[in-house]
Amino acid sequence: MLSGQQPLALRLRADQTFDGFIGPPGSGGARACQLAQALARGRERTPLYLWGSPASGKTHLLHAALAAAAAHDQRAAYLPLRELRAAGAVQAVSAFEQFDLVCVDDLDAVAGDEAAELALFHLYDRLRAAGGRLIVTASATPAALGLHRPELRSRLGWGVVCHLEPLGDADKRTLLLRRAAEQGLTLAEPVADYLLRHHSRDLRDLLTTLDRLERATLAAQRHPTLPFVRELLAQAP
């Protein structure tokens, strides 16, 4: 049961930090990262709305904000709307209006659901009135998301709206090498390049493959050489 005393449990990944966030140079990612840090630490109150395609780093920034808030003794809650809607619990978001920071993920999941939109509208107003802060993610701007309730659309537009652009191949390569090093995996640059050339370029798929590679090398007690990676990718996941 979702309640104000028991926010959804969330296992934060050690690599999902502000320092670990990578965004294309010149994009809105740097500004979004800076604002999310300020919100997490209580130095900013202006709501932040992050939008972009899948794997552009939206949820990464939410998780980083939650970890930073906890480190600064802030009471924070993570509300993944797709999961809440599936559980029929979206209206319970009102229980979190007394939190210091609320991170609402995947607003798309409730676009067009007037009851859910109204619950989020009330959460927004009451959270702000109580001095809390809000970060929301979605795939499009508030105006383009297909929200039915104009008052929610208006409130979301009051804050800072940042577009997170998807990573280019060079940034994905940097992220792969960094993530591998954090996992204790010695990934040679030619192997990273091979993954980008011969595997899905979707960042989630790449990171899933990296996790799979880590498990396989540990099981085989081998280094992730290019022949080993080719053999692994040839097998069914």
N, C-alpha and C positions, 0 to 999 in steps of 0.2 A: 504494500500500500504506500503510495507516495504521500509524504507529509512534510510540513515545514521543519520537523525535527529530524527527518531522515531523507535528505536529498538523494538522488540517484547515485549509487556507488559508481565510481569511475576509477579505473586503473590507469594512472598517468604513465606514459612512456618516458623514460629518462631522457630520451633524445628530443622530445617535444618541448623545447625551451625556446626562449626568445633568441638566445645565442645560436641555436640550431636552425633558426628560420632562414631560408634562402628565397629571395625574390629577384626577379629580373631588374637590372639596373635602370633607374629612372621611372620605375613603376610606382603604384601606390602602396606597394608592400612595405617600404621603409617607414612611411608615415603611419600606416596601420599598425606596424610593430611598435612604434614609439607611443602611439596613443593607447594601445592595449596594455603596454607596460604601466603607463600612468594611471589607467583605470584600475588595474590590478592592485596597485600600491596605494590607491586612495588619493592620488595627486590630481586627478581629473574627474569631472562628473558628467561631462558631455557624452551622451550615448554614442556608441560606435556601431556602424552597420557595415559589414564586410560582404561583398558579393563578388562572384567569379565562378569559373567552371570547376568541375570536380578536380581534386588534387592540385588546387592552386594555393593551398596552405591555410584555408579558412579554419578548419578544425584544429590544425596545428597551433594557430594563434590562440584559439579558445583554451586548449589544454595548457599552453604556456601561461596564459593569464590565470587559470585556476591554480597552477602550481605556485606562481608568484604570489597570488593572494594568500594562499595557505602559509607560505613562508613569512608573510607579513601579518599573520594572525588576523586575516580578514575572513569572514564567513562567506563562502562562495558556493554556488550551486551550478551544476551542468544540466541543461534541459534539452536532450536530443528529441526534437519534435516528431521525427519519423517513428521512433520507438514508442513515444508516449501516445501517439495517435493509434498505433497498432494495439496498444494496451487499453485504449479507451480512457486515458488519464490526462488528456490535454487540459481539461478544465481545472485540474488540480494545481496548475502552475501558480494560481493565486496564493498558494501556501508559502511562496518564496518571497513575498513582498517585503519582508523584514531583513533580507540578506544584504550583505555589503556589496556583493557582486553576483550577478546572474548572467550566465552565458547560454544563450538560446541558439541552438544549432539546427540548421536546415528548415528555415521558415517556409520553404516551398511545400513541405509536407502538409501544411494546414491551409494553404492559400485556397480560398473559396469556401472554407468551412466557417460559417459565420459565428457559430458558438465558440469555436476555438479562437477565432480572431478577436472576439469580444473579450475572452479570458485574457488574452495577451495584451489587449489594450488596457484593461484594468491593472494588470501586473505592471505595465510600463508606468502608468500614472501613479500608482500607489508606491511602487519602488522608488521612483524619483522623489515623491513627497517625503518619504522616510529617509532620504539621503543616500539611497543605494545607487549602484551603477549597473549599466546594461551593455552587453555586447551581443549582437545578433548576426547570424550568417544566412546567406541565401544565394541563389544562382543568378539573380537579377536585381535591379534597383527596386526600391519600394513601389515606384510608379509602374514598373513593367512586370511585376510579379503575379498580377492577377488577383490581388486582394480585393474582397468585396466591401469591406468596411472602410469608408473614407477616413474615419477618425484614426484608425490604426495606421493607414498609409501616411496620413499627415504627421502623426507622432514620430514614426520611423524616419521621416524626412527632416525632422528637427535637429537630429544629431549630425555627426560627421559620417559621410558615406564614402567608403574607399573601395576601389576596384582592385582586386588581386588578379594579376595576369598569370597565365600558366607559364611554367618554366620552359626555357629553351633547352636544347640538347646539352649545351655547355654547362648550364646550371644543374641539369639532372646528373651529369657526369660528376660534378663537384659534390653533389649530395650523395650519390652512390659511394664515392670514395670516402667521404666523411662518415657516412653511416657504417660502412664496412669497418673502418678503423675503430669506431665506438664499440662495435660488436667483437673486436679482437680478431677480425678477419683481414688477412693480408691480401688485398685485392689489387692486382697489377693494373696499370692504366690500360693496357691492351685488352684486358678482360672486361673492364668497364665499357670500353669502346665497342667491344663485340656485343655486349648485352644491349647497347643502344641501337646497334645496327641490325641485329638479328632477332630481337625480342620486341614485345609490345613497348611502345614509348609511353604508355600510360604510367604515371608515376606510381600509382598504387600497385600495379602489376610488377613494376621493376623492384619495388621494395619487398613485395611478397616473394619474388624470386630470390632476392638477396637473403631473406630469412631462410628460404628453402636451401640455398647454397650453404649457408652457415651450418644448418643441421646436417647436410650431406657430408660436408668436409669433416665435421666432428665424428660422425659415424664411421667414415672411411679412414679417418686419421690421415688425411691428405690435404695438400695445399690446393687452393682454387686455381689450378692452372687452366689454360685455355682448352686443352683436350678434355679435362675433367668437366668444365662448364659445358662444352659441346655435348658431351655424353649425358649430362644431367638434363639439359634442355630437350634432348631427343626422347627422353622418357616422359611418360604421362605424369602430370603432377599428382 
